[in-house]
Amino acid sequence: MRDHCSNGCLTKRSVLSLGASAAASLFAAAFDSRGWAQSAGGGAPGIIDVHHHVSPPGFINALLKYQAGERPMLDWTPARSIEDMDRAGVALSIISITTPGVWFGDREEARRLARECNDYGAKLKADFPGRFGLFASLPLPDVEDSLKEIEYVFEHLNADGVGVMTSFGDRWLGDESWVPVMDELNRRKAIVYTHPTVANCCRNVLPDVHYSVVELSTDTTRAIANVVFSGTAARFPDIRFIFSHAGGTMPFVYQRFVAYPLLDKALGLNKRIQDKVPSGVLRTLQSFYYDTAQAAHPMAMKPLANLVSPKQILFGTDFPFRTAADHIKGLAGCEFDAQDLARIYRGNALDLMPQLGRA
């Protein structure tokens, strides 16, 4: 991150006060002057959003049935997605299902719902060519059905990756029971996009505070910790993990992460942390990808950018809970230069998923 630069750098001073359309036009001009790809319409930058939610009919029915839905998801339509994308110059959004996911405690229901959501996502891609990618849902925590769905979404739907919750009940990513699933995803060199949810341990902890205020970021941090310290990241190095919301609270407790192997040894905890993280905690954290959803502001981006390279940061919006325009304006105030913004908006996603450039 840089406070200022020459040769067309986009800074907080130059962009923060602009409206969404004006900001998009300025980004387009900066990208065009450096030869970066443009979207098909309007000359706006070809931004790729990796954190964009949809609500297939079956998912809406499940949210209503279990009283788990929130108004933005219940009111979602494809037209609303396209409208928000076009307003801010987003060329393509990779769609996914948001919390609580497809698991409501019934295996057969989860299997059917995952398949319906994935088929719906594939149809959305076909109906709007070049506008959507797909992070397919898995019916975790069931291993057998998840393995079947992995085969289906990659072999028949050409999914761009899978989307999973950070936890299921009282188990987090990295849980030993899901090793067969991780093994198959590793074999396929899959992208695993993660979205936070509320674990059983922490429901209604603060009755007067909505779970999104504290618990989602915290559960992301728990999932990162479990993926790192269970040895999952080291054991399955070909999985590319994307963690939402700038990694939750992880950048702020980074020092505790890197100190854990020393603490394990000093206190005789016998967790064998050093063996499970052979490349080191810092290097492992720096191998993950992190999106900007709900975190496009300096208070989140500065700690993240101090921890990882801009090449590991992906543009995400959390639509329909927030808009793409919100995040464009927010990132303009984070003092990334134009080259780093180009990576975040599009380049990093294309490096990770080159097939998106052929959409």
C-alpha positions as CSV (number, residue, x, y, z in Angstrom):
1,M,0.0,0.0,0.0
2,R,1.3,3.4,-0.9
3,D,0.3,6.9,0.2
4,H,1.1,8.5,-3.2
5,C,2.6,7.8,-6.6
6,S,2.9,9.2,-10.1
7,N,1.8,8.0,-13.5
8,G,-1.9,7.7,-12.8
9,C,-1.9,6.3,-9.3
10,L,-5.4,6.1,-7.8
11,T,-5.3,7.5,-4.3
12,K,-7.6,8.3,-1.5
13,R,-7.5,12.0,-2.3
14,S,-8.3,11.5,-6.0
15,V,-11.1,9.0,-5.7
16,L,-12.7,8.8,-2.3
17,S,-15.1,11.6,-2.8
18,L,-16.3,10.4,-6.2
19,G,-19.7,8.6,-6.8
20,A,-19.7,5.0,-7.9
21,S,-20.1,5.7,-11.6
22,A,-17.4,8.4,-11.6
23,A,-15.1,6.1,-9.7
24,A,-15.7,3.3,-12.1
25,S,-14.9,5.6,-15.1
26,L,-11.6,6.7,-13.5
27,F,-10.6,3.1,-12.8
28,A,-11.5,2.2,-16.4
29,A,-9.2,5.0,-17.7
30,A,-6.4,3.9,-15.5
31,F,-6.7,0.2,-16.5
32,D,-7.0,1.1,-20.1
33,S,-3.8,3.2,-20.0
34,R,-1.9,0.1,-18.8
35,G,-3.5,-2.4,-21.2
36,W,-5.7,-4.3,-18.6
37,A,-8.7,-6.1,-19.8
38,Q,-12.1,-4.3,-20.0
39,S,-15.6,-5.6,-19.6
40,A,-17.8,-6.2,-22.6
41,G,-20.1,-3.2,-21.9
42,G,-19.7,0.5,-21.1
43,G,-15.9,0.6,-21.0
44,A,-15.9,-0.1,-17.3
45,P,-13.1,-2.1,-15.8
46,G,-13.6,-5.9,-16.0
47,I,-13.9,-6.4,-12.3
48,I,-14.3,-10.0,-11.0
49,D,-16.3,-10.4,-7.8
50,V,-15.5,-13.7,-5.9
51,H,-18.0,-13.2,-3.1
52,H,-21.5,-12.8,-4.6
53,H,-24.5,-14.6,-3.2
54,V,-27.6,-16.0,-5.0
55,S,-30.8,-17.6,-3.7
56,P,-32.1,-20.5,-5.7
57,P,-35.8,-21.3,-5.1
58,G,-35.0,-24.4,-3.0
59,F,-32.6,-22.4,-0.8
60,I,-35.2,-19.7,-0.2
61,N,-37.7,-22.5,0.8
62,A,-35.2,-23.9,3.2
63,L,-34.5,-20.5,4.7
64,L,-38.2,-19.9,5.2
65,K,-38.8,-23.4,6.6
66,Y,-36.1,-23.1,9.2
67,Q,-36.6,-19.4,9.8
68,A,-32.9,-18.9,8.9
69,G,-33.3,-16.3,6.1
70,E,-32.7,-12.6,6.0
71,R,-34.5,-10.2,3.8
72,P,-31.7,-9.5,1.2
73,M,-31.5,-13.2,0.4
74,L,-35.2,-13.8,0.3
75,D,-35.6,-10.8,-2.1
76,W,-32.7,-11.8,-4.4
77,T,-33.3,-12.1,-8.1
78,P,-30.8,-12.5,-11.0
79,A,-31.9,-9.0,-12.3
80,R,-30.8,-7.4,-9.0
81,S,-27.4,-9.1,-9.3
82,I,-26.9,-7.9,-12.9
83,E,-28.1,-4.4,-12.1
84,D,-25.6,-4.0,-9.2
85,M,-22.8,-5.4,-11.3
86,D,-23.4,-3.1,-14.2
87,R,-23.7,-0.1,-12.0
88,A,-20.2,-0.6,-10.7
89,G,-18.4,-2.1,-13.7
90,V,-18.3,-5.7,-12.4
91,A,-17.9,-8.0,-15.5
92,L,-18.3,-11.3,-13.7
93,S,-19.4,-12.6,-10.3
94,I,-18.6,-16.0,-8.9
95,I,-21.8,-17.0,-7.2
96,S,-22.2,-19.0,-4.0
97,I,-24.7,-19.8,-1.2
98,T,-24.4,-17.9,2.0
99,T,-24.8,-18.9,5.6
100,P,-26.2,-21.2,6.9
101,G,-25.4,-23.2,3.7
102,V,-27.4,-26.3,2.7
103,W,-27.0,-28.4,5.9
104,F,-30.0,-28.2,8.3
105,G,-29.4,-31.5,10.0
106,D,-30.9,-33.9,7.4
107,R,-28.6,-35.7,5.1
108,E,-31.1,-36.4,2.3
109,E,-32.3,-32.8,2.4
110,A,-28.7,-31.5,2.2
111,R,-27.9,-33.7,-0.7
112,R,-31.0,-32.6,-2.7
113,L,-30.5,-28.9,-1.8
114,A,-26.8,-28.9,-2.8
115,R,-27.7,-30.4,-6.1
116,E,-30.5,-28.0,-6.8
117,C,-28.3,-25.0,-5.9
118,N,-25.5,-26.2,-8.1
119,D,-27.8,-26.9,-11.1
120,Y,-29.4,-23.5,-10.6
121,G,-25.9,-21.9,-10.6
122,A,-25.0,-23.7,-13.8
123,K,-28.2,-22.5,-15.5
124,L,-27.5,-19.0,-14.4
125,K,-24.1,-19.2,-16.0
126,A,-25.8,-20.4,-19.2
127,D,-28.5,-17.8,-19.2
128,F,-26.1,-14.9,-18.7
129,P,-22.9,-16.0,-20.7
130,G,-19.7,-14.5,-19.3
131,R,-21.4,-12.9,-16.3
132,F,-21.2,-15.6,-13.7
133,G,-18.9,-18.2,-12.3
134,L,-19.8,-20.9,-9.8
135,F,-18.5,-22.0,-6.4
136,A,-20.5,-25.1,-5.9
137,S,-22.1,-26.1,-2.6
138,L,-21.2,-29.4,-0.9
139,P,-23.5,-31.2,1.5
140,L,-21.0,-31.3,4.3
141,P,-20.6,-32.6,7.0
142,D,-21.6,-35.8,5.1
143,V,-18.5,-37.1,3.4
144,E,-19.9,-39.7,1.0
145,D,-22.4,-37.3,-0.5
146,S,-19.8,-34.5,-0.7
147,L,-17.5,-36.7,-2.6
148,K,-20.3,-37.5,-5.1
149,E,-21.1,-33.8,-5.4
150,I,-17.5,-32.9,-6.0
151,E,-17.4,-35.3,-9.0
152,Y,-20.7,-34.0,-10.3
153,V,-19.9,-30.3,-10.2
154,F,-16.4,-30.6,-11.7
155,E,-17.2,-33.3,-14.3
156,H,-20.6,-32.0,-15.4
157,L,-21.0,-28.4,-14.4
158,N,-17.4,-27.1,-14.8
159,A,-17.6,-25.4,-11.5
160,D,-14.8,-22.9,-10.7
161,G,-14.4,-24.3,-7.2
162,V,-16.5,-25.3,-4.2
163,G,-17.9,-23.1,-1.5
164,V,-18.1,-24.4,2.1
165,M,-19.0,-22.9,5.5
166,T,-16.2,-22.3,8.0
167,S,-17.9,-24.7,10.4
168,F,-20.6,-27.3,10.6
169,G,-22.2,-27.6,14.0
170,D,-19.3,-28.0,16.3
171,R,-16.6,-28.9,13.7
172,W,-14.4,-26.6,11.7
173,L,-12.6,-26.9,8.4
174,G,-9.6,-29.0,9.0
175,D,-11.6,-31.6,11.0
176,E,-10.1,-35.0,10.7
177,S,-13.4,-36.5,9.6
178,W,-13.3,-34.6,6.3
179,V,-9.9,-35.8,5.2
180,P,-11.4,-37.8,2.3
181,V,-13.1,-34.7,1.0
182,M,-9.9,-32.6,1.3
183,D,-7.9,-35.3,-0.3
184,E,-10.2,-35.3,-3.4
185,L,-10.2,-31.5,-3.6
186,N,-6.4,-31.6,-3.3
187,R,-6.2,-34.1,-6.1
188,R,-8.3,-31.8,-8.3
189,K,-6.2,-28.8,-7.3
190,A,-9.5,-27.2,-6.4
191,I,-10.3,-23.7,-5.1
192,V,-12.1,-23.9,-1.8
193,Y,-14.0,-20.6,-1.1
194,T,-15.0,-20.4,2.5
195,H,-17.9,-18.4,4.0
196,P,-18.4,-17.8,7.7
197,T,-21.4,-19.0,9.7
198,V,-22.3,-19.4,13.4
199,A,-21.0,-22.4,15.2
200,N,-23.1,-24.3,17.7
201,C,-20.9,-23.0,20.5
202,C,-21.7,-19.4,19.9
203,R,-25.3,-19.0,19.0
204,N,-27.1,-16.2,20.8
205,V,-24.0,-15.5,23.0
206,L,-24.9,-11.8,22.9
207,P,-28.7,-11.7,22.6
208,D,-28.8,-8.0,21.8
209,V,-26.1,-8.2,19.1
210,H,-26.8,-9.7,15.6
211,Y,-24.4,-12.6,14.9
212,S,-22.9,-10.9,11.9
213,V,-21.3,-8.2,14.1
214,V,-18.9,-10.5,15.9
215,E,-19.4,-14.1,15.1
216,L,-18.8,-14.3,11.4
217,S,-15.4,-12.7,11.5
218,T,-14.5,-14.8,14.5
219,D,-15.6,-18.1,12.9
220,T,-13.4,-17.3,9.9
221,T,-10.5,-16.9,12.3
222,R,-11.3,-20.3,13.9
223,A,-11.4,-22.0,10.5
224,I,-8.1,-20.5,9.5
225,A,-6.6,-21.6,12.7
226,N,-7.9,-25.2,12.3
227,V,-6.8,-25.4,8.7
228,V,-3.3,-24.3,9.7
229,F,-2.8,-26.1,13.0
230,S,-4.5,-29.3,12.2
231,G,-1.9,-29.7,9.4
232,T,-4.6,-29.6,6.7
233,A,-2.8,-26.8,4.7
234,A,0.5,-28.7,4.7
235,R,-1.1,-32.1,4.0
236,F,-3.2,-30.8,1.1
237,P,-0.9,-28.1,-0.5
238,D,-2.7,-28.1,-3.9
239,I,-6.0,-26.7,-2.4
240,R,-6.3,-23.0,-2.9
241,F,-8.2,-21.6,0.0
242,I,-10.1,-18.3,-0.2
243,F,-11.1,-16.8,3.2
244,S,-13.8,-14.2,3.3
245,H,-13.9,-10.7,4.9
246,A,-10.1,-10.1,4.8
247,G,-9.5,-13.2,7.0
248,G,-11.8,-12.2,9.8
249,T,-9.9,-11.2,12.9
250,M,-6.8,-13.3,12.0
251,P,-4.6,-10.3,10.9
252,F,-5.2,-8.7,14.3
253,V,-4.2,-11.8,16.2
254,Y,-1.4,-12.8,13.8
255,Q,1.2,-12.7,16.6
256,R,-0.6,-15.3,18.6
257,F,-0.8,-17.5,15.5
258,V,2.9,-17.4,14.8
259,A,3.7,-17.8,18.5
260,Y,1.7,-21.0,18.9
261,P,4.5,-23.4,17.9
262,L,6.7,-21.8,20.5
263,L,4.0,-21.9,23.1
264,D,3.3,-25.6,22.3
265,K,6.9,-26.4,23.0
266,A,7.4,-24.2,26.0
267,L,4.3,-25.4,27.8
268,G,4.7,-29.1,26.8
269,L,1.2,-29.2,25.1
270,N,2.4,-31.9,22.8
271,K,0.3,-30.8,19.9
272,R,3.3,-31.2,17.5
273,I,2.4,-27.8,15.9
274,Q,5.9,-27.5,14.4
275,D,5.4,-30.8,12.6
276,K,2.0,-29.8,11.3
277,V,3.1,-26.5,9.9
278,P,6.5,-27.4,8.4
279,S,6.8,-24.3,6.3
280,G,6.0,-22.0,9.2
281,V,2.8,-20.3,10.2
282,L,3.5,-17.0,8.5
283,R,4.3,-18.6,5.2
284,T,1.2,-20.7,5.4
285,L,-1.0,-17.7,6.1
286,Q,0.6,-15.9,3.2
287,S,-0.3,-18.8,0.9
288,F,-4.1,-18.3,1.3
289,Y,-6.3,-15.9,-0.6
290,Y,-8.5,-13.3,1.2
291,D,-11.4,-11.3,-0.2
292,T,-12.4,-7.7,0.4
293,A,-16.1,-8.3,1.2
294,Q,-17.3,-6.2,4.1
295,A,-13.7,-5.2,4.6
296,A,-13.0,-2.6,1.9
297,H,-11.7,0.0,4.4
298,P,-8.3,0.9,5.8
299,M,-9.0,-0.6,9.2
300,A,-9.2,-4.0,7.7
301,M,-7.1,-3.6,4.5
302,K,-4.0,-2.2,6.1
303,P,-3.5,-5.1,8.5
304,L,-4.2,-7.6,5.8
305,A,-1.8,-5.8,3.3
306,N,0.9,-5.8,5.9
307,L,0.5,-9.6,6.2
308,V,0.1,-10.8,2.6
309,S,1.0,-9.7,-0.8
310,P,-1.6,-7.7,-2.8
311,K,-1.5,-10.8,-5.1
312,Q,-3.4,-12.7,-2.5
313,I,-6.3,-10.3,-2.2
314,L,-9.4,-10.7,-4.3
315,F,-12.3,-8.4,-4.8
316,G,-15.5,-9.5,-3.1
317,T,-18.7,-7.7,-2.3
318,D,-21.0,-9.9,-0.2
319,F,-23.9,-8.9,-2.5
320,P,-26.8,-8.6,-1.8
321,F,-25.8,-7.5,1.7
322,R,-23.5,-4.9,0.3
323,T,-23.0,-3.4,-3.2
324,A,-20.1,-3.5,-5.6
325,A,-20.1,0.3,-5.6
326,D,-19.6,0.4,-1.8
327,H,-16.4,-1.7,-2.2
328,I,-15.0,0.2,-5.1
329,K,-15.3,3.5,-3.2
330,G,-14.0,1.8,0.0
331,L,-10.9,0.4,-1.7
332,A,-10.2,3.8,-3.3
333,G,-9.6,5.0,0.3
334,C,-7.2,2.3,1.1
335,E,-4.2,3.9,-0.8
336,F,-3.5,0.9,-3.0
337,D,-1.8,2.1,-6.2
338,A,-3.3,1.4,-9.6
339,Q,-1.2,-1.7,-10.2
340,D,-2.3,-3.3,-6.9
341,L,-5.9,-2.3,-7.5
342,A,-5.8,-3.9,-11.0
343,R,-4.6,-7.1,-9.3
344,I,-7.3,-7.0,-6.7
345,Y,-10.1,-6.2,-9.1
346,R,-9.3,-8.7,-11.8
347,G,-5.7,-9.9,-12.2
348,N,-5.5,-12.1,-9.1
349,A,-8.7,-13.8,-9.9
350,L,-7.6,-14.5,-13.4
351,D,-4.2,-15.9,-12.2
352,L,-6.2,-18.2,-9.8
353,M,-8.9,-19.1,-12.3
354,P,-7.7,-18.4,-15.8
355,Q,-10.8,-20.0,-17.3
356,L,-12.7,-16.9,-16.2
357,G,-10.9,-14.9,-18.9
358,R,-12.4,-17.3,-21.5
359,A,-15.9,-16.8,-20.3
